[in-house]
């Protein structure tokens, strides 16, 4: 069993999330707005620092996956 000394290694900072979001980068204000509207990934607040669980980011991205458009017959 491997143990780690860094409990935060499975988290991404808000700045890093904003820089890496597909179609981004986005502003931190946009990330805050997504949180307020409940359309962004889950996040954790530790004091003043905001962290995004990497697993939550993956699930959020998967929820945004769109299937192919239905083709119309001509």
Z-matrix of the N, CA and C atoms (Angstrom, degrees):
N
C 1 1.441
C 2 1.527 1 108.90
N 3 1.321 2 115.60 1 128.20
C 4 1.454 3 120.70 2 -179.73
C 5 1.522 4 109.33 3 -95.93
N 6 1.315 5 115.93 4 131.48
C 7 1.462 6 119.85 5 176.48
C 8 1.513 7 108.23 6 -112.58
N 9 1.306 8 115.10 7 152.77
C 10 1.453 9 120.39 8 179.80
C 11 1.524 10 109.22 9 -121.82
N 12 1.310 11 115.46 10 149.18
C 13 1.454 12 120.42 11 178.10
C 14 1.518 13 111.82 12 -90.89
N 15 1.335 14 117.83 13 -10.39
C 16 1.452 15 121.47 14 -177.44
C 17 1.524 16 109.93 15 -108.38
N 18 1.325 17 117.89 16 102.61
C 19 1.466 18 119.66 17 -179.32
C 20 1.522 19 112.89 18 -72.17
N 21 1.332 20 117.70 19 -8.94
C 22 1.460 21 121.23 20 -176.53
C 23 1.529 22 113.54 21 -100.82
N 24 1.333 23 118.10 22 7.50
C 25 1.457 24 119.23 23 -176.72
C 26 1.523 25 113.46 24 -68.13
N 27 1.330 26 118.08 25 -19.08
C 28 1.463 27 121.81 26 178.71
C 29 1.524 28 111.90 27 -93.99
N 30 1.334 29 116.58 28 19.22
C 31 1.458 30 121.63 29 -178.53
C 32 1.525 31 110.58 30 -125.40
N 33 1.323 32 115.06 31 153.50
C 34 1.466 33 122.49 32 177.51
C 35 1.523 34 107.68 33 -118.37
N 36 1.330 35 116.96 34 138.41
C 37 1.461 36 120.16 35 177.94
C 38 1.529 37 109.67 36 -71.45
N 39 1.316 38 115.62 37 160.88
C 40 1.461 39 120.26 38 178.97
C 41 1.523 40 110.57 39 -61.38
N 42 1.321 41 117.27 40 -41.15
C 43 1.454 42 120.75 41 179.93
C 44 1.532 43 111.02 42 -61.98
N 45 1.315 44 116.73 43 -43.27
C 46 1.457 45 120.90 44 179.97
C 47 1.526 46 110.83 45 -67.66
N 48 1.334 47 117.09 46 -41.60
C 49 1.461 48 120.52 47 176.94
C 50 1.527 49 110.31 48 -58.36
N 51 1.329 50 116.93 49 -47.08
C 52 1.470 51 121.21 50 -178.59
C 53 1.524 52 111.30 51 -61.79
N 54 1.309 53 116.87 52 -35.04
C 55 1.462 54 121.26 53 -179.41
C 56 1.525 55 111.66 54 -74.00
N 57 1.336 56 117.29 55 -33.66
C 58 1.464 57 121.21 56 -172.39
C 59 1.525 58 115.08 57 -98.26
N 60 1.334 59 118.27 58 -8.48
C 61 1.464 60 120.06 59 -176.24
C 62 1.538 61 110.01 60 -59.35
N 63 1.334 62 117.88 61 134.51
C 64 1.463 63 120.48 62 -179.88
C 65 1.529 64 110.65 63 -57.09
N 66 1.328 65 115.42 64 136.42
C 67 1.459 66 120.46 65 -177.73
C 68 1.520 67 111.98 66 82.65
N 69 1.323 68 117.00 67 -1.69
C 70 1.464 69 122.98 68 -175.19
C 71 1.501 70 112.01 69 -87.37
N 72 1.257 71 117.87 70 -163.27
C 73 1.452 72 125.12 71 8.41
C 74 1.530 73 111.61 72 -73.40
N 75 1.335 74 114.87 73 157.60
C 76 1.460 75 121.19 74 174.97
C 77 1.518 76 107.82 75 -113.25
N 78 1.316 77 115.66 76 162.14
C 79 1.464 78 119.00 77 178.12
C 80 1.528 79 109.71 78 -80.76
N 81 1.314 80 115.26 79 159.28
C 82 1.461 81 119.73 80 176.57
C 83 1.528 82 110.08 81 -64.36
N 84 1.306 83 116.34 82 -30.58
C 85 1.464 84 120.56 83 177.50
C 86 1.528 85 110.49 84 -64.25
N 87 1.334 86 116.90 85 -38.76
C 88 1.465 87 120.41 86 176.73
C 89 1.521 88 110.21 87 -63.60
N 90 1.329 89 118.09 88 -43.34
C 91 1.462 90 121.42 89 177.77
C 92 1.524 91 110.47 90 -60.43
N 93 1.331 92 117.34 91 -40.51
C 94 1.460 93 120.95 92 177.86
C 95 1.532 94 111.08 93 -65.58
N 96 1.325 95 116.09 94 -39.20
C 97 1.466 96 120.20 95 178.74
C 98 1.523 97 110.53 96 -65.81
N 99 1.343 98 117.33 97 -42.45
C 100 1.465 99 121.14 98 176.92
C 101 1.524 100 110.12 99 -58.46
N 102 1.329 101 116.66 100 -40.68
C 103 1.465 102 120.45 101 179.69
C 104 1.536 103 110.16 102 -64.75
N 105 1.333 104 116.56 103 -45.37
C 106 1.466 105 120.66 104 -179.15
C 107 1.530 106 111.39 105 -62.80
N 108 1.330 107 116.45 106 -35.38
C 109 1.466 108 121.30 107 179.83
C 110 1.527 109 112.61 108 -85.46
N 111 1.337 110 116.40 109 -3.02
C 112 1.469 111 122.60 110 -178.56
C 113 1.528 112 112.67 111 60.36
N 114 1.342 113 116.01 112 37.44
C 115 1.469 114 119.79 113 177.14
C 116 1.520 115 111.77 114 -116.05
N 117 1.318 116 117.59 115 -2.34
C 118 1.458 117 121.66 116 179.37
C 119 1.515 118 111.49 117 -97.03
N 120 1.325 119 116.34 118 178.85
C 121 1.465 120 119.94 119 178.24
C 122 1.525 121 110.91 120 -71.06
N 123 1.332 122 117.00 121 160.22
C 124 1.469 123 119.21 122 177.55
C 125 1.525 124 110.31 123 -64.92
N 126 1.312 125 115.33 124 152.14
C 127 1.466 126 119.30 125 179.19
C 128 1.507 127 110.40 126 -143.64
N 129 1.327 128 114.42 127 161.90
C 130 1.460 129 122.73 128 -178.69
C 131 1.518 130 107.04 129 -123.10
N 132 1.312 131 116.42 130 136.99
C 133 1.458 132 120.23 131 177.46
C 134 1.520 133 108.62 132 -110.23
N 135 1.323 134 116.03 133 121.77
C 136 1.471 135 123.44 134 177.63
C 137 1.516 136 107.08 135 -116.51
N 138 1.320 137 116.40 136 98.68
C 139 1.459 138 119.28 137 -173.69
C 140 1.516 139 108.33 138 66.45
N 141 1.316 140 116.53 139 -121.89
C 142 1.463 141 121.09 140 177.20
C 143 1.526 142 112.54 141 -94.60
N 144 1.303 143 116.14 142 -7.86
C 145 1.465 144 120.96 143 -175.55
C 146 1.523 145 110.92 144 -88.84
N 147 1.332 146 116.05 145 133.81
C 148 1.461 147 122.07 146 178.81
C 149 1.521 148 107.96 147 -108.63
N 150 1.325 149 114.80 148 128.84
C 151 1.463 150 121.61 149 -179.82
C 152 1.523 151 109.21 150 -125.19
N 153 1.323 152 115.33 151 145.45
C 154 1.457 153 122.14 152 176.96
C 155 1.520 154 108.36 153 -111.61
N 156 1.347 155 118.40 154 122.90
C 157 1.464 156 119.80 155 175.72
C 158 1.535 157 109.21 156 -63.99
N 159 1.320 158 117.24 157 130.41
C 160 1.464 159 120.68 158 -177.97
C 161 1.522 160 111.64 159 -58.00
N 162 1.327 161 117.52 160 -38.56
C 163 1.462 162 120.77 161 178.24
C 164 1.530 163 110.53 162 -63.33
N 165 1.322 164 117.25 163 -38.91
C 166 1.466 165 121.82 164 177.85
C 167 1.518 166 111.91 165 -64.97
N 168 1.339 167 116.35 166 -37.75
C 169 1.466 168 120.22 167 177.04
C 170 1.519 169 109.76 168 -64.25
N 171 1.344 170 116.71 169 -44.69
C 172 1.476 171 120.26 170 179.37
C 173 1.525 172 111.18 171 -60.86
N 174 1.331 173 117.25 172 -44.78
C 175 1.466 174 120.73 173 179.70
C 176 1.526 175 110.96 174 -64.38
N 177 1.318 176 116.90 175 -39.46
C 178 1.465 177 121.34 176 178.44
C 179 1.527 178 110.21 177 -63.03
N 180 1.336 179 116.82 178 -44.58
C 181 1.465 180 120.01 179 178.37
C 182 1.524 181 110.98 180 -62.84
N 183 1.330 182 117.02 181 -42.46
C 184 1.466 183 120.45 182 178.96
C 185 1.522 184 111.09 183 -62.83
N 186 1.323 185 117.56 184 -33.74
C 187 1.468 186 120.40 185 179.71
C 188 1.527 187 111.26 186 -69.72
N 189 1.327 188 116.73 187 -19.02
C 190 1.463 189 121.46 188 179.30
C 191 1.526 190 112.34 189 -88.89
N 192 1.326 191 117.29 190 -3.53
C 193 1.452 192 121.52 191 -178.58
C 194 1.520 193 109.65 192 -66.10
N 195 1.324 194 115.03 193 131.87
C 196 1.455 195 120.64 194 179.30
C 197 1.515 196 109.39 195 -112.13
N 198 1.301 197 115.12 196 139.97
C 199 1.460 198 120.05 197 176.33
C 200 1.522 199 109.85 198 -75.92
N 201 1.326 200 116.01 199 171.15
C 202 1.464 201 119.01 200 179.08
C 203 1.528 202 110.24 201 -66.75
N 204 1.311 203 114.10 202 150.98
C 205 1.455 204 119.25 203 176.70
C 206 1.525 205 109.69 204 -69.82
N 207 1.293 206 116.19 205 145.34
C 208 1.446 207 121.02 206 179.01
C 209 1.516 208 109.07 207 -72.68
N 210 1.303 209 116.43 208 131.56
C 211 1.449 210 119.26 209 178.80
C 212 1.514 211 109.64 210 -82.15
N 213 1.314 212 115.60 211 141.43
C 214 1.461 213 120.10 212 177.28
C 215 1.517 214 108.65 213 -94.37
N 216 1.302 215 116.27 214 141.11
C 217 1.468 216 119.36 215 178.96
C 218 1.529 217 109.12 216 -81.85
N 219 1.330 218 115.53 217 140.51
C 220 1.462 219 119.47 218 -178.71
C 221 1.494 220 111.64 219 -100.91
